[in-house]
Amino acid sequence: MLKAILKLLIGDNGASSDGAAAVKVKSEGGLQDLEHFVDYVVRALVDAPDAVRISSESTEEAYVIKIDCKKEDIGKIVGRRGKTIMAIRSLVSGAAGRLQKRVTVEVVD
């Protein structure tokens, strides 16, 4: 999973014979990889990883990944002055940009 995120951030040098089909498959798989990446990172940060729920929603403007967890763990996800959630958003946004998609990450209260 982390290798897939790194490929999205760094890029894949492999060429495909069918470019259009490869982009579509890569895009759908890439969005799921981003969702799994957020799930992995958030579960590593919180005290109650079993209570973490990651859901996604597609709107006209963007693909939204929503994080739902216990109230006690929200501070761990947000971090001091929001630095942790900003780092997660930055990584997800950068990887999504390589897919030519807009993805946002939200913490549900």
C-alpha positions as MATLAB code, in Angstrom:
seq = 'MLKAILKLLIGDNGASSDGAAAVKVKSEGGLQDLEHFVDYVVRALVDAPDAVRISSESTEEAYVIKIDCKKEDIGKIVGRRGKTIMAIRSLVSGAAGRLQKRVTVEVVD';
ca = [
       0.000    0.000    0.000;
       2.754    2.462    0.861;
       4.505    1.524   -2.369;
       1.334    2.476   -4.268;
       1.240    5.877   -2.560;
       4.922    6.419   -3.325;
       4.281    5.580   -6.977;
       1.507    8.176   -7.036;
       3.699   10.821   -5.408;
       6.884   10.105   -7.330;
       5.404    8.844  -10.566;
       5.589    5.646  -12.545;
       8.113    5.492  -15.374;
       6.560    2.401  -16.962;
       4.893    2.907  -20.331;
       1.677    1.192  -21.318;
       0.553    0.165  -24.782;
      -3.063    1.203  -24.083;
      -2.719    4.608  -22.441;
      -6.413    5.480  -22.063;
      -7.390    2.205  -20.392;
      -4.371    2.321  -18.105;
      -5.210    5.837  -16.902;
      -8.772    4.891  -15.979;
      -7.731    1.787  -14.035;
      -4.892    3.679  -12.370;
      -7.274    6.489  -11.386;
      -9.857    4.234   -9.729;
      -7.199    2.166   -8.010;
      -5.362    5.313   -6.995;
      -8.353    6.797   -5.189;
      -8.845    3.555   -3.276;
      -5.131    3.523   -2.455;
      -5.448    7.039   -1.050;
      -8.375    5.972    1.099;
      -6.401    2.974    2.407;
      -3.410    5.227    3.066;
      -5.515    7.596    5.200;
      -6.971    4.603    7.060;
      -3.489    3.204    7.742;
      -2.062    6.490    9.028;
      -5.071    7.364   11.192;
      -5.213    3.912   12.804;
      -1.522    4.239   13.672;
      -2.113    7.591   15.378;
      -5.148    6.896   17.578;
      -5.573    4.968   20.842;
      -8.693    3.096   19.634;
      -7.965    1.975   16.047;
     -11.005   -0.316   15.977;
     -13.295    2.715   16.354;
     -11.904    4.426   13.239;
     -14.230    4.529   10.237;
     -13.103    5.884    6.886;
     -15.773    6.717    4.335;
     -15.618    8.440    1.000;
     -17.980   10.513   -1.044;
     -17.727   11.828   -4.550;
     -19.043   15.312   -5.241;
     -18.951   17.444   -8.380;
     -15.855   19.308   -7.234;
     -13.875   16.675   -5.371;
     -13.585   13.236   -3.868;
     -13.947   13.572   -0.079;
     -12.381   11.128    2.398;
     -14.061   11.403    5.803;
     -12.459   10.230    9.055;
     -14.789    9.241   11.903;
     -13.314    8.232   15.268;
     -13.783    8.638   19.011;
     -13.840   12.219   20.275;
     -10.792   11.543   22.449;
      -8.754   10.652   19.360;
      -9.640   13.669   17.219;
      -6.847   15.694   18.823;
      -4.299   13.053   17.865;
      -5.406   13.195   14.242;
      -5.462   16.992   14.108;
      -2.194   17.466   16.016;
      -0.770   20.649   17.465;
      -2.022   23.630   15.501;
      -3.415   21.208   12.903;
      -0.011   20.109   11.657;
      -0.791   16.383   11.527;
      -4.002   16.705    9.523;
      -2.329   19.277    7.265;
       0.468   16.777    6.556;
      -2.050   14.033    5.738;
      -3.985   16.408    3.489;
      -0.797   17.515    1.771;
       0.291   13.952    0.974;
      -3.179   12.981   -0.248;
      -3.522   16.159   -2.302;
      -0.122   15.661   -3.905;
      -0.862   12.064   -4.847;
      -4.317   13.010   -6.122;
      -2.813   15.751   -8.269;
      -0.764   13.129  -10.084;
      -4.071   11.402  -10.882;
      -5.511   14.739  -12.031;
      -8.151   14.522   -9.303;
      -9.049   16.739   -6.381;
      -9.256   14.900   -3.075;
      -9.949   16.426    0.355;
      -9.694   14.873    3.798;
     -12.157   15.821    6.547;
     -12.383   14.841   10.216;
     -15.999   14.242   11.249;
     -16.974   15.512   14.712;
];
